[in-house]
Amino acid sequence: MTKWLLRCTVCGGERVLDVGFNLTAFRGRLYIYCRRCKANREHAVLGYYDDSGRLAPPGDFAGVDIAD
């Protein structure tokens, strides 16, 4: 699983999303529920947390894009 840092493009709230796939496949944006706005909003992918716990830019992600 990979932890991604996302920011709501409406309210600016940040959250960590732990998923098992590469969010860069969504071109840096995806719609998920924002707890602050209480609605589905567009979120920008700011980066992911690497194995050492540091935030890395999404372009550095070397995981599997889509498994067939």
VENTA-V112808 format. One record per backbone hydrogen bond with DSSP energy under -0.5 kcal/mol. CO is the residue of the C=O (numbers start at 1). NH is the residue of the N-H. Records with the same first field share a line. If there is no record, write none. Layout:
CO: NH / NH
//
This chain:
2: 4 / 19
3: 49
4: 6 / 17
5: 46 / 47
6: 15
7: 44
8: 12
13: 8
15: 6
16: 18
17: 4 / 19
19: 2
21: 23
22: 25
23: 26 / 28
24: 27
26: 29
28: 45
30: 32 / 43
32: 41
33: 35
34: 38 / 39
39: 34 / 41
41: 32
42: 9
43: 30
44: 7 / 46
47: 5
48: 50 / 56
50: 53
54: 50
56: 48
57: 60
58: 61
65: 22
//
